[in-house]
Amino acid sequence: MPDDHIRQAGLDPANPAVRQAVALASELIGFPRHLSQHVGGFILTRERLDFTVPIGNAAMDERTFIEWDKDDIDTLGLMKVDVLALGMLSCIRRGLDLLQAHYGKDYSLATLPEEDEAVYEMLSRADSIGVFQVESRAQMSMLPRLKPRCFYDLVIEVAIVRPGPIQGDMVHPYLRRRDKIEKEHYPSPDPAYGPADELEAVLKRTLGVPLFQEQAMQIAITAAEFTPDEADGLRRAMATFRHNGNVHLFRDKFIGGMTRRGYARDFAERCFSQIEGFGEYGFPESHATSFALLVYASAWIKCHYPDVFCAAILNSQPMGFYQPAQLVRDARQHGTEVREADVNYSTWDCTLEQAANDRHAVRLGFRQIQGLNKDEIEKLIAARGNGYASIERLAAVAGVSRFTIERLAEADAFRSLGLDRRAALWAVRRLDAIGLRKSGGDRKPGRPLPLLAPHMSDELFPEAAVALPAMPLSEHVVEDYATTGLSLKAHPVRFFRDRLTRRGIISNAEHRATDLPPNSLVTVAGLVLVRQMPGTAKGVVFMTIEDETDNANIIVWPKAFAKNRRTVMTARFLAVHGRVQRAGLVVHIVAERFTDLSAELHKLRDGNLLVPDEPSLPTQQGDLFLPKSRDFH
């Protein structure tokens, strides 16, 4: 690590403790992130399994594991079948259950309506937040270019934005041929070595451009004349990720075999570069097809029942690129009403409630409130009956801890009792004074209270009305984010809009205006949602920032990143000055300068947003209420 990177972090590179920490961290680079038992899978053996391999007991009851790793199993030739666990499978299952319960639609993955034009229209607009596999920046940029119109297009979409096709420079040739800019072309060997169309059967479905692992393997066998054993060795090498394989050992054999038979060296080298990319991460066609089914299923639910999709994906968190705040915002932009968590209406999971126009509103569940215990919440729900009339009654009969009641108040979950956050917290803090001690949470729900139980009512706890000062909306938003990770009241950036406008900063929605000339210089600002530095991007950083109007996609070239490294990597609230680039529906800002506005966020809690602009003091606490960005490398 360069010394200037250490200095940017506010540390002294000459400090022995810092040097030791850097040295230890450097040793971890390249080490597996996680070594563990595969979450699902099985081994097939001729004899009893325990006669063949040692079996260990896992930490979980009634779970066992093979003591040899996957490479040992492969070397011995034992049949190993992996079972892939995906959060989206759970999300789709929950969505289909909600669809049946609230709309009477009984669908499964196998019976969803096929080839729905509205689904493909939605995806072609890159309206894919939350949709399986196609919600990343790269996929959302590809969707309007690929313009999927059938299921196999989704198979291509899943596979094309991967290191294999990108590294092999196969993406742009495929898109040009798809758009009829370039004719389909099938490389052929010298006539003395084989028929001219020997690769057409391999590459026809992808317009003459290899995109899948199977195609790369077939090219090795057909065009480079690999033996079955050599082809299997290449397959094994491609299956070993992260530069740990030996794909490079096949380079001379592959390129030499193709050129010897008359194929252009450039085509042979690009094919092998693609194979090297598969060593990072590439898709076989069968895998891409399976994933494409989940893309279609999740997109179909989102397109036709955004309320169902929102509830299902919130109940399946954590997963995907986006935080609950962005998923909720997207649902609201699609016309779905979202209601706050409430002690009288919510359950642990997010649920659907009847709304206007035969649609349903999403009621946020208690799972969105950080720090709550599910078992305690189940007690609260079981004792709720027709609803709680007061915090005092809830404290007396629900059998939950004082921490849980306070946390519900902090999350503004007592609105159905006519209490906002501040009034609810005031009521909670007087529970001791009326004899409902903190230990009352140990009482089992349903057990009668002595003396008071038959006559429990609010009149037992009279108190003169107290005129509490109203909590500013900006402070409500801060507390919403601190307790639930989102706010239905307002977006944090909304409160800075006048200040940002005075600085010449436009909204994210404005930079997407079609009448804005290409290459225009603009400045936008927002909360940082995602940072990405893909291995195939050669040092380019992709960022997504969000304000109260829309998202903005930022491209940071290596030189700009080097000059602003700490700001790009750490800012939570960021202003970006750069040039607008537009390619059809895809709009980016190529960043030139950055301003870290994170220190401004403390003003939301301080309530001094109406004070004229003034320099903000550095703060380490002002932005802690915001969820961290999701960063990928």
C-alpha positions in Angstrom: 0.0 0.0 0.0 1.5 3.4 -1.0 2.4 5.7 1.9 0.1 8.5 0.5 -2.9 6.2 0.9 -2.0 5.7 4.6 -1.6 9.5 5.0 -5.0 10.1 3.4 -6.5 7.9 6.1 -5.0 10.2 8.7 -2.3 7.8 9.8 1.5 8.0 9.9 3.1 5.5 7.5 6.3 5.6 9.7 4.4 4.4 12.8 5.6 0.8 13.6 2.1 -0.3 14.6 0.7 1.0 11.3 3.4 -0.7 9.3 2.7 -4.0 11.1 -1.0 -3.7 10.4 -0.4 -3.0 6.7 2.1 -5.9 6.5 -0.4 -8.3 8.1 -3.3 -7.1 5.8 -1.0 -7.5 2.8 -0.5 -11.2 3.7 -4.3 -11.7 3.7 -4.7 -10.5 0.1 -5.7 -13.4 -2.1 -6.6 -15.6 0.8 -10.1 -17.2 0.6 -12.7 -14.9 2.2 -14.5 -17.8 3.8 -13.7 -21.5 4.3 -16.7 -23.6 5.3 -19.0 -26.4 4.5 -21.1 -25.9 1.3 -24.6 -24.8 2.3 -26.1 -27.6 0.2 -25.0 -30.6 -1.8 -24.3 -34.3 -1.8 -21.8 -36.9 -2.8 -22.6 -40.2 -4.6 -20.4 -43.2 -3.9 -20.6 -46.9 -5.0 -20.3 -48.2 -1.4 -21.5 -46.7 1.8 -20.3 -43.1 2.1 -18.6 -43.6 5.4 -16.6 -46.5 3.9 -15.2 -44.2 1.3 -14.6 -40.8 3.0 -14.3 -39.5 6.6 -17.4 -37.8 7.8 -17.4 -35.1 10.5 -20.1 -33.6 12.7 -21.0 -30.1 12.0 -21.7 -27.4 14.6 -25.5 -27.6 13.8 -27.4 -30.5 15.1 -28.0 -33.4 12.7 -25.6 -32.0 10.2 -22.5 -33.7 8.9 -19.8 -32.9 6.3 -17.2 -34.6 4.2 -13.8 -33.9 5.7 -12.2 -33.7 2.2 -12.5 -30.5 0.2 -14.1 -30.1 -3.2 -10.8 -30.5 -5.1 -10.0 -33.8 -3.3 -13.4 -35.1 -4.2 -12.9 -34.1 -7.8 -9.4 -35.7 -8.0 -10.8 -39.0 -6.7 -13.6 -38.9 -9.3 -16.5 -39.0 -6.9 -19.7 -37.5 -8.1 -20.4 -34.2 -6.4 -23.7 -32.3 -6.9 -23.9 -28.8 -5.5 -27.3 -27.4 -4.5 -27.3 -23.6 -4.9 -29.0 -21.5 -2.3 -30.3 -18.2 -3.5 -32.1 -15.5 -1.6 -34.2 -14.7 -4.7 -35.7 -18.2 -4.5 -37.0 -17.4 -1.1 -38.2 -14.0 -2.3 -40.1 -15.5 -5.2 -41.7 -18.1 -3.0 -42.9 -15.5 -0.6 -44.1 -13.4 -3.5 -46.1 -16.3 -5.0 -47.6 -17.0 -1.5 -48.7 -13.4 -1.1 -50.1 -13.4 -4.7 -52.3 -16.3 -3.9 -53.4 -15.0 -0.5 -54.3 -11.5 -1.6 -55.1 -11.8 -5.3 -56.2 -15.4 -5.6 -53.5 -16.1 -8.3 -52.1 -19.6 -7.9 -48.8 -19.6 -9.8 -45.5 -21.4 -9.5 -42.2 -20.9 -11.3 -43.4 -23.3 -13.9 -46.8 -21.7 -14.6 -46.1 -18.0 -14.6 -47.4 -16.4 -17.9 -44.6 -16.7 -20.5 -43.1 -14.1 -22.8 -45.0 -11.2 -21.3 -44.4 -8.1 -23.4 -44.9 -5.7 -20.5 -42.1 -7.4 -18.6 -39.6 -7.0 -21.4 -40.6 -3.4 -21.9 -39.9 -2.8 -18.2 -36.5 -4.4 -18.4 -35.6 -2.6 -21.6 -36.0 0.7 -19.6 -33.6 -0.7 -17.0 -36.4 -0.6 -14.5 -34.9 -3.5 -12.7 -34.1 -2.4 -9.1 -34.5 -5.6 -7.0 -34.8 -7.9 -10.0 -32.5 -10.9 -9.8 -29.1 -10.6 -11.5 -30.0 -7.5 -13.6 -30.0 -4.8 -10.9 -26.3 -4.0 -10.9 -25.0 -0.8 -12.7 -23.4 -2.9 -15.5 -26.6 -4.9 -16.1 -28.8 -1.8 -16.0 -26.5 -0.2 -18.6 -26.7 -3.3 -20.8 -30.5 -3.8 -20.6 -31.5 -0.7 -22.8 -28.8 -1.7 -25.3 -29.8 -5.4 -25.5 -33.5 -4.6 -25.4 -34.7 -8.1 -24.4 -37.8 -9.3 -26.3 -37.8 -13.0 -25.4 -36.6 -15.4 -22.8 -33.4 -16.3 -24.6 -32.5 -12.6 -24.6 -32.5 -12.8 -20.8 -30.2 -15.8 -21.0 -27.8 -13.7 -23.0 -28.2 -10.7 -20.6 -27.2 -12.9 -17.6 -24.2 -14.3 -19.3 -22.8 -11.3 -21.3 -22.0 -9.0 -18.4 -19.3 -11.3 -17.0 -15.5 -11.3 -17.0 -15.4 -14.0 -19.7 -17.2 -12.2 -22.6 -15.8 -8.8 -21.4 -12.2 -9.9 -21.2 -12.6 -11.7 -24.6 -14.0 -8.5 -26.2 -17.1 -10.4 -27.2 -19.7 -7.9 -25.9 -19.6 -5.2 -28.5 -19.4 -7.6 -31.5 -22.5 -9.3 -30.3 -24.4 -6.0 -29.8 -23.4 -4.8 -33.2 -24.6 -8.0 -34.8 -27.8 -7.9 -32.8 -28.5 -4.4 -34.0 -27.7 -5.3 -37.6 -24.8 -2.9 -37.7 -22.5 -5.8 -38.4 -23.2 -9.0 -40.3 -23.0 -12.4 -38.7 -19.7 -14.0 -39.4 -18.5 -17.5 -38.5 -14.7 -17.9 -38.5 -13.6 -21.0 -40.5 -10.5 -23.1 -40.9 -8.4 -23.6 -44.0 -10.4 -25.8 -46.3 -7.7 -28.4 -46.0 -8.4 -28.9 -42.3 -12.2 -28.9 -42.1 -15.5 -27.6 -43.4 -16.1 -23.8 -43.4 -19.2 -24.1 -41.2 -17.7 -26.3 -38.4 -18.2 -23.5 -35.9 -21.6 -22.3 -37.1 -23.5 -25.0 -35.2 -21.6 -24.0 -32.0 -22.0 -20.2 -32.4 -25.3 -19.8 -34.4 -27.5 -19.0 -31.4 -25.2 -16.2 -30.2 -24.7 -14.7 -33.7 -21.2 -16.1 -34.2 -19.9 -14.7 -31.0 -18.9 -17.1 -28.2 -20.5 -16.1 -24.9 -20.9 -19.3 -22.9 -18.4 -21.8 -21.3 -19.8 -24.6 -23.4 -19.0 -22.7 -26.6 -15.4 -22.1 -25.4 -15.0 -25.7 -24.7 -16.5 -26.8 -28.0 -14.2 -24.4 -29.9 -11.2 -26.0 -28.1 -12.4 -29.5 -29.3 -13.5 -28.5 -32.8 -11.2 -25.7 -33.8 -8.1 -26.4 -31.7 -8.4 -30.2 -31.8 -8.1 -30.7 -28.0 -8.4 -34.4 -27.0 -11.2 -35.2 -24.5 -8.7 -35.4 -21.7 -7.2 -32.0 -22.6 -10.7 -30.5 -22.9 -11.6 -31.8 -19.5 -8.3 -30.4 -18.1 -9.3 -27.0 -19.6 -12.8 -27.3 -18.0 -11.2 -27.9 -14.6 -8.9 -25.0 -15.0 -11.9 -22.7 -15.9 -13.8 -23.9 -12.8 -11.0 -22.6 -10.5 -11.7 -18.9 -9.8 -9.6 -16.0 -8.8 -6.3 -16.6 -10.6 -5.7 -19.8 -8.7 -6.1 -22.0 -11.8 -3.8 -23.1 -14.5 -5.7 -21.9 -17.6 -2.5 -20.2 -18.9 -0.9 -23.6 -19.4 -3.3 -24.3 -22.2 -2.7 -21.1 -24.1 -0.1 -22.3 -26.6 -2.0 -25.5 -27.3 -5.3 -23.6 -27.9 -4.0 -20.7 -30.0 -1.4 -22.8 -31.8 -4.0 -25.5 -32.7 -6.5 -22.9 -34.1 -3.9 -21.0 -36.1 -2.4 -24.2 -37.5 -5.8 -25.0 -38.9 -6.1 -21.7 -40.6 -8.1 -19.6 -38.0 -7.1 -15.9 -37.7 -4.7 -15.4 -34.7 -6.8 -12.4 -33.5 -9.9 -14.6 -33.2 -8.0 -17.4 -31.5 -6.4 -14.9 -29.0 -9.8 -13.4 -28.2 -11.3 -16.8 -27.6 -8.6 -17.7 -25.2 -8.9 -14.4 -23.4 -12.5 -15.2 -22.9 -11.5 -18.6 -21.4 -9.1 -16.8 -19.1 -12.1 -14.6 -18.1 -14.1 -17.6 -17.3 -11.4 -18.5 -14.8 -12.5 -15.4 -13.0 -16.3 -15.9 -13.4 -18.2 -17.1 -16.4 -21.5 -18.8 -17.1 -22.3 -22.0 -18.8 -25.4 -21.7 -20.8 -27.4 -24.1 -18.6 -26.5 -21.9 -15.5 -27.5 -18.7 -17.4 -30.8 -20.3 -18.4 -31.6 -21.2 -14.9 -30.8 -17.7 -13.7 -32.8 -16.2 -16.5 -35.9 -18.0 -15.3 -35.5 -16.3 -11.9 -34.9 -13.0 -13.7 -38.1 -13.4 -15.6 -40.1 -14.5 -12.5 -38.9 -11.7 -10.3 -39.4 -9.1 -13.1 -42.9 -10.5 -13.8 -44.0 -10.0 -10.1 -42.4 -6.6 -9.9 -44.1 -5.5 -13.2 -47.6 -6.6 -12.4 -47.7 -6.7 -8.6 -45.2 -4.2 -7.3 -46.9 -4.3 -3.9 -46.3 -8.1 -3.6 -42.7 -7.7 -4.9 -41.9 -5.0 -2.3 -43.2 -7.0 0.6 -41.5 -10.2 -0.6 -38.1 -8.7 -1.1 -38.2 -6.8 2.2 -39.0 -10.1 3.9 -36.0 -11.7 2.2 -33.3 -9.1 3.2 -30.4 -9.0 3.2 -29.9 -9.7 -0.5 -29.1 -7.9 -3.7 -27.5 -4.5 -4.4 -29.9 -2.2 -2.7 -30.9 -1.3 0.8 -34.6 -1.4 2.0 -34.7 2.4 1.7 -34.1 2.1 -2.1 -36.5 -0.9 -2.5 -39.3 1.0 -0.7 -38.6 4.1 -2.7 -38.8 2.2 -6.0 -42.1 0.6 -4.9 -43.6 4.0 -4.2 -42.5 5.3 -7.6 -44.4 2.3 -9.0 -47.6 3.5 -7.3 -47.4 1.2 -4.2 -48.5 2.7 -0.9 -46.1 1.9 1.9 -47.2 2.3 5.5 -45.1 2.6 8.6 -44.6 -0.1 11.2 -47.2 0.2 13.9 -47.8 -1.7 17.2 -51.5 -2.3 16.3 -51.1 -3.3 12.6 -47.7 -4.8 12.0 -46.5 -8.3 12.3 -42.8 -9.5 12.2 -42.8 -9.6 8.4 -44.0 -7.0 6.0 -47.6 -7.6 5.0 -50.2 -6.4 2.6 -53.3 -4.4 3.6 -56.2 -3.5 1.4 -55.8 -0.1 -0.4 -57.6 1.7 -3.2 -58.2 0.5 -6.7 -58.1 -3.2 -5.8 -54.4 -2.9 -4.9 -52.7 -3.4 -1.6 -50.5 -1.3 0.6 -47.3 -2.7 2.1 -47.3 -2.5 5.9 -43.7 -2.5 7.1 -43.0 -5.3 9.6 -41.3 -5.1 12.9 -38.3 -6.9 11.2 -37.4 -3.4 9.8 -36.8 -2.0 13.3 -33.3 -2.7 14.2 -32.5 -4.4 17.5 -35.9 -6.1 18.1 -36.2 -9.7 19.3 -38.6 -11.8 17.2 -39.7 -13.9 20.1 -40.7 -10.8 22.1 -42.5 -9.3 19.2 -44.5 -12.6 18.8 -45.6 -12.1 22.4 -46.7 -8.5 21.7 -48.7 -9.7 18.7 -50.3 -12.6 20.6 -51.5 -10.3 23.4 -52.7 -7.5 21.0 -56.3 -8.7 20.5 -58.3 -5.9 19.0 -55.4 -3.5 19.5 -53.6 -1.5 22.2 -55.3 1.6 23.4 -52.2 3.0 25.2 -48.6 2.4 25.9 -49.5 1.7 29.5 -51.8 -1.2 28.5 -49.2 -2.6 26.1 -46.6 -2.5 28.9 -49.0 -4.2 31.3 -50.2 -7.1 29.1 -47.8 -7.7 26.2 -45.0 -9.3 28.3 -42.2 -7.5 26.5 -39.1 -5.8 27.9 -38.8 -2.1 28.5 -36.1 -2.0 25.8 -38.6 -3.3 23.2 -41.2 -0.7 24.1 -38.6 2.1 24.0 -37.3 0.8 20.7 -40.8 0.9 19.2 -41.3 4.4 20.4 -37.9 5.4 18.9 -39.1 3.9 15.6 -42.3 6.0 15.7 -44.5 2.9 15.9 -47.2 4.3 18.1 -49.0 6.5 15.6 -52.2 4.5 15.8 -52.4 5.5 19.5 -52.2 9.2 18.5 -48.6 9.5 19.7 -45.7 10.7 17.6 -42.2 9.7 18.4 -41.5 12.3 21.1 -44.9 11.8 22.8 -44.4 8.0 22.8 -40.9 8.3 24.3 -42.3 10.6 27.0 -45.0 8.1 27.8 -42.5 5.2 28.0 -40.3 7.1 30.4 -43.2 7.5 32.9 -44.0 3.8 33.1 -41.8 3.5 36.2 -43.6 6.3 37.8 -47.0 4.5 37.5 -45.6 1.2 38.8 -44.9 -0.7 35.6 -41.3 -1.5 36.2 -38.8 -2.7 33.7 -39.0 -6.2 35.0 -42.6 -6.4 33.9 -41.3 -7.7 30.6 -40.8 -11.1 32.2 -44.5 -11.7 32.7 -46.0 -14.2 30.4 -48.7 -12.8 28.1 -52.2 -14.0 29.1 -51.5 -14.3 32.8 -54.0 -12.1 34.7 -52.6 -9.1 36.5 -53.5 -8.9 40.2 -56.3 -6.4 41.0 -55.8 -4.3 37.9 -56.3 -7.0 35.2 -60.1 -7.0 35.1 -60.4 -3.2 35.0 -57.3 -2.2 33.0 -58.0 1.1 31.3 -56.3 4.4 30.5 -58.1 6.1 33.4 -56.0 4.3 35.9 -53.0 6.4 34.7 -54.3 10.0 34.6 -51.7 12.7 33.8 -52.0 16.3 33.0 -51.4 17.0 29.3 -47.8 18.0 28.6 -47.1 20.4 25.7 -44.0 18.8 24.2 -42.1 20.8 21.5 -42.8 19.4 18.1 -39.9 17.4 16.6 -38.7 18.9 13.4 -39.4 16.8 10.3 -35.7 16.5 9.5 -35.1 15.1 13.0 -37.9 12.6 12.4 -36.1 11.5 9.2 -32.8 11.0 11.1 -34.5 8.9 13.7 -36.4 6.9 11.1 -33.1 6.0 9.4 -31.4 5.3 12.7 -34.1 2.8 13.8 -35.4 1.3 10.5 -32.9 2.2 7.8 -35.4 4.2 5.8 -38.0 7.0 6.1 -41.4 7.3 4.6 -41.7 11.0 5.6 -39.0 12.6 3.5 -35.6 12.0 1.9 -32.6 13.4 3.8 -31.3 15.3 0.7 -34.6 17.2 0.4 -33.7 19.4 3.4 -30.5 20.5 1.7 -32.1 21.4 -1.7 -32.1 25.1 -1.2 -28.5 25.1 -0.1 -27.5 22.8 -3.0 -29.3 25.0 -5.5 -27.5 28.1 -4.2 -24.2 26.2 -4.9 -25.3 25.5 -8.5 -26.1 21.8 -7.8 -29.0 20.4 -9.8 -31.2 17.5 -8.9 -30.5 14.0 -10.1 -33.7 14.1 -12.1 -32.6 17.3 -14.0 -29.4 15.7 -15.3 -31.5 13.1 -17.1 -33.5 15.7 -19.0 -33.4 14.9 -22.7 -32.9 18.6 -23.7 -29.6 18.7 -21.7 -26.8 18.8 -24.4 -24.4 15.9 -24.4 -21.1 16.6 -22.6 -22.7 19.3 -20.5 -20.9 20.2 -17.3 -23.2 19.6 -14.3 -22.9 19.2 -10.5 -25.2 16.7 -8.7 -25.3 15.5 -5.1 -26.7 12.7 -3.1 -26.2 9.9 -0.6 -23.8 7.3 -1.8 -25.6 3.9 -2.3 -23.1 1.7 -4.2 -19.4 1.8 -5.1 -18.0 -0.8 -7.5 -14.5 -1.4 -8.9 -14.9 -4.5 -11.1 -11.7 -6.4 -11.9 -12.5 -6.1 -15.6 -12.9 -2.3 -15.4 -9.1 -1.5 -15.3 -9.3 0.7 -12.2 -12.6 2.5 -13.1 -14.9 3.1 -10.2 -18.7 3.1 -10.6 -20.8 4.9 -8.1 -24.5 5.4 -7.6 -25.8 8.4 -5.6 -29.4 9.2 -4.6 -31.2 12.4 -3.9 -34.9 13.0 -3.3 -35.7 12.9 -7.0 -33.7 10.1 -8.6 -30.4 8.2 -8.8 -27.3 9.4 -10.6 -24.7 7.0 -12.0 -21.1 8.2 -11.7 -18.1 7.0 -13.6 -14.7 7.8 -12.0 -11.7 7.3 -14.2 -8.4 6.1 -12.6 -6.8 9.5 -12.7 -9.8 11.2 -11.0 -9.9 8.4 -8.5 -6.2 8.7 -7.7 -6.6 12.5 -6.9 -9.8 12.0 -4.8 -9.3 8.5 -3.4 -10.3 9.1 0.2 -13.4 11.1 -0.7 -14.6 8.6 -3.3 -14.1 5.7 -0.9 -15.5 7.2 2.3 -18.0 10.0 1.6 -21.6 9.3 2.6 -23.1 12.5 1.2 -21.2 13.6 -2.0 -21.4 16.3 -4.6 -20.0 15.3 -8.0 -19.0 17.8 -10.8 -18.6 16.2 -14.2 -19.8 15.8 -17.8 -23.1 14.1 -18.8 -22.8 11.2 -21.2 -25.9 9.7 -22.8 -26.3 6.6 -24.9 -30.0 6.2 -25.5 -31.7 5.7 -22.1 -28.4 5.2 -20.3 -27.1 8.4 -18.7 -23.8 8.7 -16.8 -21.8 11.5 -15.3 -18.1 11.3 -15.8 -16.7 12.8 -12.6 -14.0 15.5 -12.6 -14.2 16.9 -9.1 -15.8 15.9 -5.8 -17.0 17.6 -2.6 -17.5 15.6 0.5 -20.7 16.9 2.1 -20.9 14.2 4.8 -20.3 16.7 7.6 -23.5 18.6 6.6 -25.6 15.6 7.7 -25.4 16.5 11.4 -27.6 19.5 10.6 -30.5 17.3 10.1 -30.4 16.2 13.8 -29.4 19.7 15.0 -32.4 21.3 13.2 -30.4 24.3 12.0 -31.0 23.8 8.3 -32.5 27.3 8.1 -29.3 28.9 9.2 -27.5 30.5 6.3 -24.7 28.5 4.7 -21.6 28.1 6.8 -18.7 25.8 6.8 -19.5 22.6 8.7 -17.1 21.3 11.3 -15.7 17.8 10.7 -17.8 15.2 12.5 -17.6 11.5 13.1 -21.1 11.2 14.3 -23.3 13.2 11.9 -23.8 10.5 9.3 -23.9 7.4 11.5 -27.7 7.2 11.1 -27.4 6.3 7.4 -27.0 2.7 6.3 -23.5 2.1 4.8 -23.2 2.0 1.1 -22.9 -1.4 -0.5 -19.4 -1.6 -1.9 -18.2 -4.3 -4.3 -14.8 -5.0 -5.7 
